[in-house]
Amino acid sequence: MHTSLACGKWSTIGCLNHHTQLFIGDVISVTFSDMQGELVDLSFDYKITSLEQGEPHAWPRLVAEYINVHVPLVSAGRMTKHGLVVAYRNNEIFALESSGINKAQVEFHCVAKCDNLIQCNDQEYDYVYPQCSENYNAGTKVLQLKTGYIYQCKAWPFSQFCRTNNDKDPSFEPGVGKSWAMAWTKVS
């Protein structure tokens, strides 16, 4: 288990923030990408082999631990005041910025019953919120790590609120701020 991230600047590239029950035989695919496309050597499938592994509190921790052991330049967990810890839920995926890795896509392949499926990156997103917020325009999709959902910026004139500096006014932060629905639509 990582207690802190190695030296260098780290960016959030995805999340393992799901409350999905998985079953024996189901597979979680984690795909890493850089500006050139998918990094096949780093991407992997994690197969659920027991009912305990498929529990919503278990598989996010197991996948985060797998990433920490087997995927170089990438770490997963929750950043706390004590450093990076692998949690039972709400783990983020981080990449060392100098690696060029800029995206982690999590998909589920269910062979059994798979109810209430929420895919962190079923639909493509442009940024992990609040990265590059000055670039948000109508149609921009962001992954909000606080909720685990993807939000799309509404058309003008509401799109101007997508670029609001949330340090000064968090009202329009997607899925969280008191007026978020004025600027954003929840996609998944």
Backbone as a ProteinNet text record, in pm:
[ID]
protein_1_A
[PRIMARY]
MHTSLACGKWSTIGCLNHHTQLFIGDVISVTFSDMQGELVDLSFDYKITSLEQGEPHAWPRLVAEYINVHVPLVSAGRMTKHGLVVAYRNNEIFALESSGINKAQVEFHCVAKCDNLIQCNDQEYDYVYPQCSENYNAGTKVLQLKTGYIYQCKAWPFSQFCRTNNDKDPSFEPGVGKSWAMAWTKVS
[TERTIARY]
84.1	0	88.6	58.8	135	96.7	192.3	161.7	170.5	240.4	246	287.5	265.6	304.7	452.7	520.5	662.4	683.9	808.5	842.7	798.9	753.2	706.1	563.5	513.7	376.6	282.8	175.4	79.2	-53.8	-120.9	-251.5	-354.3	-475.6	-586.2	-629	-634.4	-670.3	-795	-852.2	-972.7	-1012.4	-1110.1	-1156.2	-1208.7	-1212.8	-1276.1	-1386.1	-1479	-1582.4	-1717.4	-1741.7	-1864.9	-1927	-2055.2	-2125.5	-2197.8	-2129	-2185.5	-2155.2	-2257.3	-2238.8	-2197.4	-2085	-2038.9	-2049.6	-2045.6	-2066.2	-1952.7	-1945.5	-1840	-1842.8	-1727.3	-1715.3	-1716.1	-1764.7	-1762.9	-1617.8	-1591.9	-1456.2	-1456.5	-1358.6	-1336	-1215.5	-1234.8	-1125.5	-1079.2	-948.5	-890.2	-793.1	-821.2	-741.8	-674.7	-544.5	-468.3	-433.7	-433.4	-404.5	-313.2	-242.2	-168.7	-218.8	-150.8	-195.9	-198.6	-119.3	-115.2	-223.3	-284.7	-389.2	-366.6	-427.1	-423.4	-282.6	-249.3	-121.9	-150.1	-142.3	-181.2	-100.9	27.4	112	72.2	6.9	-33.2	-177.4	-260.3	-401.8	-419	-527.5	-548.4	-696	-726.8	-858.9	-846.9	-943.4	-947.4	-1075.5	-1061.8	-1177.5	-1223.5	-1353.1	-1413.6	-1426.3	-1363.3	-1361.7	-1437.7	-1489.1	-1568.4	-1674.9	-1778	-1882.7	-1827.6	-1731.8	-1672.2	-1599	-1528.4	-1457.3	-1554	-1673.7	-1770.7	-1847.2	-1828.9	-1899.4	-1856.8	-1951.2	-1918.3	-1809.5	-1788.2	-1683.1	-1550	-1550.1	-1428.3	-1354.1	-1422.1	-1349.3	-1278.1	-1331.9	-1253	-1118.4	-1115.9	-990.9	-897.4	-952	-869.4	-807.7	-885.1	-833.6	-729.1	-752.9	-653.4	-522.7	-531	-410.3	-337.7	-412.7	-352.3	-275.5	-337.1	-271.2	-140.8	-145.4	-27.9	87.3	58.1	161.7	210.5	119.6	151.8	163.3	120.9	120.5	220.8	332.1	433.1	383.9	429.5	401	255.8	179.8	39.4	17.5	-66.5	-104.1	-253.6	-311.7	-455	-477.7	-575.9	-611.4	-681.1	-682.7	-744.6	-637.9	-625.5	-526.4	-580.8	-506.9	-542.9	-429.8	-448.9	-341.8	-221.6	-240.2	-131.3	-68.1	-114.5	-61.9	-166.5	-123.5	-212.7	-242.7	-371.8	-413.8	-516.5	-515.6	-614.3	-738.4	-849.9	-974.6	-1067.6	-1173	-1271.4	-1357	-1373.2	-1447.2	-1379.8	-1423.1	-1379.3	-1228.9	-1167.3	-1025.9	-1009.6	-914.1	-880.9	-760.5	-743.3	-627.9	-541.7	-413.3	-318.5	-207.9	-155.7	-39.6	64.6	188.8	299.1	291.9	284	264.6	371.9	495.1	603.8	589.6	500.2	479.2	399.9	322.9	237.9	103.4	84.9	-42	-145.2	-257	-352.8	-495.9	-517.3	-654.2	-656.9	-748.2	-777	-925.6	-958.4	-1097.4	-1133.1	-1243.3	-1288.8	-1419.3	-1422.4	-1542.3	-1572.5	-1698.8	-1742.5	-1793.8	-1756.5	-1807	-1875.6	-2007.9	-2084.4	-2135.6	-2100.7	-2150.9	-2266.8	-2280.8	-2389.1	-2484.8	-2572.2	-2662.9	-2579.9	-2605.5	-2527.3	-2622.2	-2681.8	-2779.8	-2714.1	-2784.2	-2740.4	-2596.9	-2562.8	-2426	-2397.1	-2290.4	-2242.2	-2100.4	-2073.9	-1938.8	-1874.9	-1759.9	-1688.2	-1658	-1630.2	-1593	-1657.6	-1784.2	-1857.7	-1863	-1889.6	-1888.2	-1760	-1702.6	-1578.6	-1601.1	-1499.7	-1503.3	-1378.6	-1388.7	-1279.5	-1176.5	-1224	-1135.4	-1183.8	-1091.9	-1129.7	-1145.6	-1265.8	-1294.8	-1204.2	-1144	-1157.6	-1043	-974.9	-862.3	-903.5	-819.9	-836.4	-973.7	-1025.5	-1161.6	-1179.2	-1069.9	-1081	-1118.9	-1105.7	-1139.1	-1282.3	-1358.9	-1493.3	-1586.5	-1652.1	-1749.7	-1871.6	-1972.9	-2092.7	-2052.2	-2100.6	-2070.9	-1951.9	-1869.3	-1754.5	-1804	-1742.4	-1778.2	-1665.1	-1703.5	-1605	-1643	-1541.4	-1560.3	-1545.1	-1649	-1645.5	-1611.6	-1490.3	-1445	-1521.2	-1579.3	-1653.5	-1781.7	-1836.3	-1960.7	-1940.5	-1833.8	-1811.1	-1891.2	-1955.8	-2038.1	-1974.2	-2024.5	-1979.9	-2088.7	-2046.8	-2137.7	-2099.7	-2202.9	-2179.3	-2223.1	-2136.8	-2164.9	-2280	-2376.7	-2493.8	-2456.1	-2547.9	-2528.4	-2531.4	-2480.6	-2483.5	-2627.7	-2659.5	-2574	-2526.9	-2571.5	-2538.5	-2394.5	-2333.1	-2196.3	-2095.9	-2127.5	-2035.4	-2016.8	-2114.7	-2104.6	-2017.6	-1990.4	-1902.2	-1758.9	-1723.4	-1586.8	-1569.6	-1671.7	-1663.1	-1552.9	-1474.9	-1367.2	-1429.4	-1421.9	-1488.4	-1417.3	-1294	-1228.9	-1298.9	-1344.8	-1412.3	-1562.1	-1622.8	-1766.4	-1793.2	-1810.6	-1831.8	-1976	-2059.6	-2201.3	-2226.8	-2137.9	-2161.3	-2076.4	-2010.8	-1931.8	-2024.9	-1997.4	-2090.4	-2122.4	-2254.7	-2302.8	-2289.6	-2222.7	-2192.4	-2245.2	-2219.2	-2258.3	-2408.7	-2455.1	-2599.5	-2670.4	-2599.2	-2660.2	-2601.9	-2542.1	-2472.9	-2563.8	-2691.3	-2781.9	-2810.4	-2779.5	-2796.9	-2694.6	-2575.6	-2467.9	-2440.4	-2476.1	-2435	-2554.7	-2536.1	-2630.9	-2557.6	-2614.6	-2553.6	-2569.6	-2456.2	-2455.7	-2461.6	-2375.9	-2374.3	-2317.4
-117.5	0	123.8	217.8	342.6	431.7	496.8	594.3	735.7	753.9	884.9	862.8	963.6	953.8	986.6	920.3	944	1088	1131.6	1268.4	1298.3	1419.2	1462.1	1511.1	1569.4	1620.7	1512.6	1488.2	1384	1446.7	1388.8	1436.3	1325.5	1364.2	1269.4	1238.4	1109.3	1069.5	982.9	949.4	866.7	833.3	745.1	708.9	566.9	515	386.1	415.5	500.3	550.5	497.1	371.9	308.1	233.7	216.4	140.3	24.6	-38.5	-143.6	-280.9	-363.3	-502.3	-582.7	-652.1	-737.7	-882.8	-973.4	-1114.7	-1197.5	-1322.9	-1413	-1417.1	-1396.1	-1395.5	-1256.8	-1157.7	-1020.5	-970.4	-879	-829.1	-676.1	-621.8	-477.1	-451.6	-374	-338.6	-197	-182.6	-50.8	-23.3	83.2	119.9	253.9	259.5	383.1	438.8	572.7	637.6	757.1	791.3	917	991.4	1095.1	1175.2	1095.7	987	906	797.9	770.2	668.1	570.4	452.9	352.4	297.6	279.9	219.6	73.3	-12.3	-152.1	-224.5	-194.6	-264	-235.4	-122.3	-86.9	-127.2	-138.3	-168.6	-312.7	-338.1	-472.6	-500.4	-629	-676.3	-738.7	-710.8	-770.4	-852.1	-983.4	-1073.5	-1101.2	-1093	-1123.8	-1275.5	-1333.8	-1479.3	-1528.1	-1434.5	-1474.8	-1368.5	-1407.5	-1311.3	-1198	-1229.9	-1128	-1022	-1063.7	-968.2	-875.3	-922.2	-842.2	-741.3	-744.1	-649.2	-505.7	-409.8	-270.9	-210.2	-263.4	-211	-283	-393.1	-473.7	-450.2	-458.5	-455	-321.6	-203.2	-80.4	-84.1	-140.7	-153.5	-252.4	-365.2	-467.5	-416.3	-343.9	-289.1	-182.1	-98.2	4.2	-61.2	-167.1	-237.9	-300.2	-354	-411.7	-304.1	-188.3	-77.3	-40.7	-29.6	12	-86.4	-212.7	-315.3	-336.6	-331.6	-377	-269.4	-146.8	-44.4	65.5	73.4	175.9	316.3	414	555.6	593.1	498	520.1	470.4	542.6	500.9	520.7	446.8	459.8	462.2	537.7	547.4	678.2	712.9	837.1	919.6	1045.7	1132.8	1184.1	1159.8	1206.3	1292.2	1346.5	1426.9	1339.9	1207.9	1114.5	1057.9	1102.4	1052.9	971.6	896.4	816	684.3	654.3	527.4	463.5	331.4	259.7	243.4	294.3	291.7	183.6	157.9	61.2	118	248.9	314.9	447.6	507.4	642.9	655.9	558.9	568.2	644.1	734.1	805.6	737.7	759	705.6	824.5	818.9	927.1	879	970.5	939.8	1049	1008.8	1103.6	1186.6	1318.8	1404.4	1383.6	1361	1343.2	1214.3	1123.4	997.5	1018.2	1126.3	1150.3	1079	994.8	923.3	1024.4	1037.5	1141.7	1092.6	960.7	912	766.4	735.6	598.6	575.8	477.2	446.1	314.7	314.8	196.2	149.2	22.3	-35.1	-168.9	-204.9	-332	-421.5	-547.7	-648.1	-753.3	-745.3	-831	-954.3	-1070.3	-1195.4	-1247.6	-1194.2	-1234.4	-1116.6	-1124.5	-1014.6	-895.6	-778.8	-660.5	-541.3	-520.2	-414.7	-282.7	-174	-39.5	-10.5	-46.7	-28.1	119.9	165.2	301.1	288.8	339.2	332.3	468.1	469.5	594.3	663.5	586.7	647.6	572.9	536.5	469.9	561.7	688.4	787.6	867.6	906.9	983.3	1114.7	1161.9	1294.7	1368.4	1500.1	1583	1614.1	1632.2	1668.6	1603.8	1588.5	1555.1	1688.6	1717.2	1845.8	1869.1	1986.4	2113.5	2141.8	2040	2061.1	2145.4	2241.3	2324.3	2390.4	2435.8	2490.8	2611.4	2680.5	2794.4	2750.4	2620.7	2568.2	2515.8	2516.5	2459.2	2545.2	2479.8	2543.6	2454.3	2499.5	2418.5	2282.7	2175.2	2040.3	1974.5	2050.7	1993.1	1895.7	1776.4	1676.3	1664	1662.8	1651	1536.9	1471.6	1370.7	1440.3	1436	1496	1385.4	1388.5	1282.6	1280.1	1392.9	1396.8	1314.9	1297.6	1220.8	1092.8	1088.7	973.5	978	1090.8	1103.8	1197.9	1188.2	1275.5	1380	1505.9	1617	1688.1	1737.4	1807.9	1952.9	2043.4	2186.5	2221	2297.1	2335.1	2439.2	2461.7	2558.3	2701.7	2794.9	2935.6	2977.5	3061.3	3145.9	3078.6	2955.8	2889.5	2839.5	2819.8	2767.3	2859.1	2987.8	3080	3042.5	2977.1	2938.4	2814.8	2740.7	2624.4	2667.4	2787.5	2838.1	2920.8	2931.5	3010.8	2956.9	3046.7	3008.9	2955.2	2824.7	2762.7	2783.1	2835.9	2870.6	2990.7	3081.4	3201.4	3178.9	3102.4	3076.8	2932	2840.9	2699.5	2666.7	2767.6	2744.3	2658.7	2666.9	2597.3	2471.8	2426.2	2303.9	2187.1	2113.9	2010.8	1906	1886.5	1784.5	1817.6	1928.9	1960.9	2098.6	2199	2336	2352.9	2455.9	2473.7	2509.6	2564	2601.7	2523.3	2407.1	2332.9	2301.5	2270.4	2228.6	2341.3	2464.3	2576.7	2571.3	2517.3	2514.7	2376.2	2271.1	2134.5	2040.3	1936.9	1825.6	1699.1	1618.1	1490.9	1393.2	1339.3	1248.2	1103.3	1067.4	929.4	931
0	0	0	-90.6	-97.4	19.5	78.4	183	129.4	20.2	-44.5	-189.3	-269.9	-409.1	-421.1	-514.5	-537.6	-582.3	-578.8	-615.5	-757.7	-779.4	-909.8	-897.5	-1003	-1003.2	-1056	-982.8	-1017.2	-1055.5	-1154.9	-1200.1	-1184.7	-1153.9	-1148.2	-1291	-1325.8	-1462.2	-1467.6	-1354.6	-1353.1	-1210.9	-1197.4	-1064	-1058.9	-938.8	-909.2	-807.1	-846.4	-756.6	-801.5	-774.5	-818.4	-701.1	-708.5	-606	-673.8	-766.3	-848.8	-790.5	-781.4	-740.4	-863.2	-854	-962.5	-918.2	-1015.2	-987.4	-1046	-1005	-1052.6	-1205.1	-1265.3	-1411.1	-1472.4	-1400.2	-1450.7	-1456.8	-1549.3	-1570.4	-1567.1	-1497.3	-1495	-1585	-1690.8	-1781.5	-1749.5	-1728.6	-1703.3	-1817.7	-1891.4	-2007.7	-1981.8	-2005.2	-1988.4	-2125.6	-2136.7	-2264.1	-2243.3	-2351.5	-2357.7	-2480.3	-2522.6	-2636.8	-2767.4	-2775.8	-2896.6	-2898.6	-2784.1	-2778.8	-2664.9	-2677.5	-2571.6	-2549	-2422.3	-2382.1	-2347.9	-2447.9	-2435.8	-2328.3	-2316	-2218.2	-2073.5	-2047.6	-1912	-1880.4	-1982.4	-1964.2	-1919.2	-1843.3	-1790.6	-1765.5	-1750.5	-1711	-1572.6	-1487.1	-1352.8	-1343.9	-1329.9	-1329.4	-1186.6	-1166.2	-1037	-1026.3	-922.9	-908	-784.8	-702.9	-586.6	-559	-488	-453.7	-367.7	-280.3	-194.1	-276.9	-382.1	-467.9	-540.3	-568.9	-643.2	-560.8	-429	-342.8	-375.2	-371.1	-403.4	-315.2	-196.3	-109	-130.2	-206.4	-220.4	-351	-464.6	-592.2	-618.8	-575.5	-599	-526.7	-406.7	-330.9	-399.4	-445.9	-510.6	-640.7	-719.6	-846.1	-817.1	-716.2	-679.2	-635	-555.8	-512.8	-631.9	-727.4	-847.7	-924.1	-941.5	-1011.7	-940.7	-809.5	-733	-743.5	-764.3	-772.4	-916.1	-1012.8	-1148.6	-1256.3	-1229.9	-1334.9	-1297.6	-1369.6	-1338.6	-1372.9	-1296.7	-1317	-1288.1	-1231.7	-1198.7	-1055.9	-979.7	-845.3	-827.8	-734.6	-708	-558.3	-517.1	-376.9	-348.5	-222.9	-178.7	-109.9	-150.9	-90.6	42.2	148.6	281.7	336.4	454.3	514.2	550.2	553.4	582.3	455	338.3	211.9	138	40.7	-42.1	28.4	45.8	104.3	12.2	7.5	-71.5	15.3	-32.9	42.7	-11.7	60.9	14.1	-97.3	-101.9	-208.3	-240.1	-348.4	-385.5	-404.5	-469.3	-503.2	-634.1	-638	-760	-824.2	-953.9	-1025.9	-1065.2	-1027.8	-1052.5	-1146	-1228.4	-1313.2	-1293.5	-1296.6	-1291.3	-1419.1	-1407.1	-1524.3	-1629.7	-1588.2	-1684.8	-1765.7	-1724.5	-1797.6	-1926	-1933.2	-2049.2	-2041.1	-1942.4	-1925.9	-1878.7	-1954.2	-1920.8	-1901.3	-1911.3	-1898.4	-1854.9	-1763.9	-1724.7	-1746.4	-1825.7	-1856.2	-1788.1	-1712.8	-1640.8	-1704.3	-1746.6	-1807.6	-1742.5	-1743.5	-1688.1	-1799.6	-1793.6	-1886.6	-1801	-1798.6	-1709.2	-1783.2	-1730.8	-1788.1	-1705.8	-1586	-1497.6	-1482.7	-1384.5	-1353.8	-1307.8	-1364.2	-1330	-1322.2	-1206.2	-1188.3	-1151	-1182.1	-1141.4	-1182.4	-1304.2	-1352.1	-1374	-1311.7	-1332.9	-1383.3	-1500.6	-1554.4	-1542.6	-1481.9	-1459.4	-1591.3	-1693.3	-1819.4	-1935	-1918.1	-2024.7	-2146.2	-2121.5	-2227.9	-2212.4	-2319.8	-2315.5	-2242.6	-2174.5	-2115.2	-2160.3	-2158.7	-2207.8	-2099.4	-1975.9	-1866.2	-1736.9	-1643.9	-1507.1	-1437	-1387.5	-1325.4	-1206.1	-1190	-1261.2	-1358.7	-1407.8	-1499.4	-1618.8	-1654	-1773.9	-1781	-1668.6	-1665.3	-1757.5	-1789.1	-1880.5	-2022.2	-2053.6	-2186.1	-2196.4	-2087.7	-2089.6	-2174.3	-2269.4	-2357.4	-2365.8	-2437.6	-2458.1	-2514.9	-2451.9	-2498.3	-2431	-2358.7	-2288.8	-2182.7	-2178.4	-2077.4	-1977.1	-1847.9	-1741.3	-1648	-1595.4	-1492.6	-1358.2	-1275.8	-1142	-1042.4	-987.7	-898	-766.4	-727.3	-601.2	-608.6	-729.8	-745.1	-825.8	-906.7	-992.9	-1121.7	-1149.3	-1268.4	-1370.4	-1493.6	-1602.2	-1624.8	-1642.4	-1664.8	-1794.2	-1866.6	-1991.2	-1975.4	-2022.5	-2015.4	-2110.2	-2059	-2138.8	-2245	-2337.3	-2445.4	-2392.2	-2476	-2441.5	-2418.5	-2324.7	-2242.8	-2112.7	-2087	-1960.4	-1955.9	-2073.7	-2078.9	-2010	-1999.8	-1932.6	-1785.7	-1725.1	-1584.5	-1565.8	-1672.4	-1664.1	-1636.3	-1680.8	-1664	-1537.3	-1454.6	-1332.1	-1243	-1185.4	-1094.1	-965.1	-946	-832.6	-700.1	-702.7	-576.7	-514	-600.9	-552.5	-536.7	-628.1	-623.3	-665.6	-568.7	-600.7	-640.3	-661.3	-689.3	-812.6	-913.6	-1039.9	-1055.5	-949.4	-956.8	-989.2	-1098.6	-1145.4	-1039.3	-1018.2	-926.7	-780.5	-747.6	-608.1	-568.4	-651	-617.6	-614.2	-541.1	-524.5	-655.6	-754	-882.3	-1000.1	-974.7	-1080.1	-1197.8	-1173.9	-1281.9	-1381.1	-1342.5	-1434.2	-1547.7	-1519.5	-1618.3	-1674.7	-1601.4	-1637.4	-1648.3	-1730.7	-1741	-1703.8	-1615.9	-1577	-1693.4	-1741.2	-1855.2	-1808.5	-1715.3	-1661.5	-1522.4
[MASK]
++++++++++++++++++++++++++++++++++++++++++++++++++++++++++++++++++++++++++++++++++++++++++++++++++++++++++++++++++++++++++++++++++++++++++++++++++++++++++++++++++++++++++++++++++++++++++++

